[in-house]
């Protein structure tokens, strides 16, 4: 059983705990790094996140002969009331894009303005592309709600960038005041 499947079948409280721990650990870790080391580390993790997304959504999926499509926004949210397993699917779709959202703003470099916005818009484009490829290749289910959840995940991940940036500015300000 692969790592993603093991994560998927865990109790939801463990999933949320692991997501919170990953988010906190990344935010602290990346805040401690400086300059090119920070950027190259983030670039490595962003590439790993992209590979993970492609493996989970396209490359490891089997062809489906009875393919289903959902272009109605928030349909899955409504259907989850009757089919609670859909809540897990939505959480996993949010989680899938969080590592990309957490690492990409740092990988873009200091000169890129509005890095969190670029990250979220890039994740949105990637999520749409993934769903279109799933539609074209009949792999997985093409679902607009996946795009919504994936983009939310990238947004939540990019919050670590905002927090880390604020922490770094706070530390730098206090170092300047002491010196």
N, C-alpha and C positions, 0 to 999 in steps of 0.2 A: 504494500500500500504506500503510495507516495505521500510526501510531506503535506501537500495541499489537502489531500483527502483526509489525512489524520486530523488536520486542523478543522476541516469542515464538519466532521462527525463529533467533535467535542461538545460538551454541554455549553450553552450560550454564555453562562456566567464566566466560564474559563476563556471563551473567545474574547469577551470584552476585557477581561483582566489582561490577557496577553497583548491585546491591541493597546491598552493603556500603558503597559510596561514598555512595549516597543516604542511608542510615541515618546514617553519620558526619557528612556535610555538614549534614543536618537537625538533628542533636543539637547540633553546634557553633553553627549559625546561630540556633536557637531559644534557646540558652543565653545568647547575646549580647543578645537583645532583652529589654526590660523592660516591665512594666505593660500598658497598653492596646494598645500596638504589638504586643506578643507575642500577646496574645489575639486581636486582629483579624487578624493575619497567620495565626495558626493556624486561625481561623474561615474565612478565605479558602481555605486549603489543605484543610481538612476538607470544605468545599463542593465544591471541585474534585475531591477524592477520591470523594465521593459521586456526582457526575456521571459520573466515569470508571467507577465500578462499575456504574452503571445502563446506561451505553452499552455496556460490555463484556458484560454479562450478559443484558440484556433488549432495550434499544432498537435495537441494531444486529443482533440475531439474526433469522434467518428462521424462518418457520413450518416445523415438521418433521412430515411425515405419518406417518413410522415412528418414533414417539417412544419413548424408553427411560427407565426410572425405576430408581433404586437406593436402596432403603431399608435396605440391610444395611451397618452401619458397618464401615469398613476393608476393604470388598470391593475397592475400587480399589487399595489397597496390595498386596493379594494378587495381583490381576490384572496388576499392573505387572511382576511377575516374568516373565510370559509376553509381555506387551505393554509393552516399556520406554518407549514414548512417553507412557504414563500418568504416569511420574515427572515429565516436563516439565509435564504438565497440573496435577499436584498442586502443583509449585513455583510455577507461575503463579497458581494459586488462593490460595496463601499470599501471594505478592507483591501480588496485587490489593488485598488489604485492609490491607497494611502502611501505606500513606500515611494511611489513615483512622485507624489505631491510633496513628500518630506525631503527628497533628495534633489529634485530638479532645480528648485530655486537657488540652491547653493552651487550646483553645477554650472549654472548660467554665467556665473562670475559677477564681480563687483560692478562692472560697467553697465550691465543690463538693468535698465530702469523697470520698475514694476514687475519684478521677477515672479511674485506670487500670482499675479494676473496672467502673465505669459504661461506659467505652469498650468493653471486651471484651464485656460483656453486650449493649450496643447493637449491636455488630458481629454478634454471634450472632443477635440478632433480625432484623437486616437480611439476613443470609445466609439465614435460614429464609424470610423474606419473598420474597427473590429466587428461591429454589428453588420456592416455592409458585406464584409468578407464572409461572415457566418451565413448571411443570406445567400450570397453568390455560390458558396461551396456547400450549402446545406449542412453546416456544422454548428451545433448548438442551436439556440433559439434567438432569432433577431428580435430584440425587445427594446423599445424606447426607454423603458424603466431601468434597464441595465445602463444605458447612457446616463440617465439621471443619477443613479447610485454611484457609478464610476466617477463622474464629475464631482459629486459630493465628497467621495473619498479623496480625490486629489486636492480639493479645497481644504478638507480637514487636515490632510497631511501638510499642506503649505502653511497651516497655522504654526507648525513647529518652526518654520523659517521666521515668521513674524516674532514669535516668542524668543527664539535664539538671538535675533537681531536686537531686540529690546534689552535682553540680558547683557549682550556684548557691549551695547552703548552704555548701559548702567555701570558695568565693570570698568570700562575705559574712562568714564566720567569720574568715578571714584578714585581711580589710579592717578588721574591728573590732579584732583583736589588734594591728594595726600602728598604728591611729589612736589 
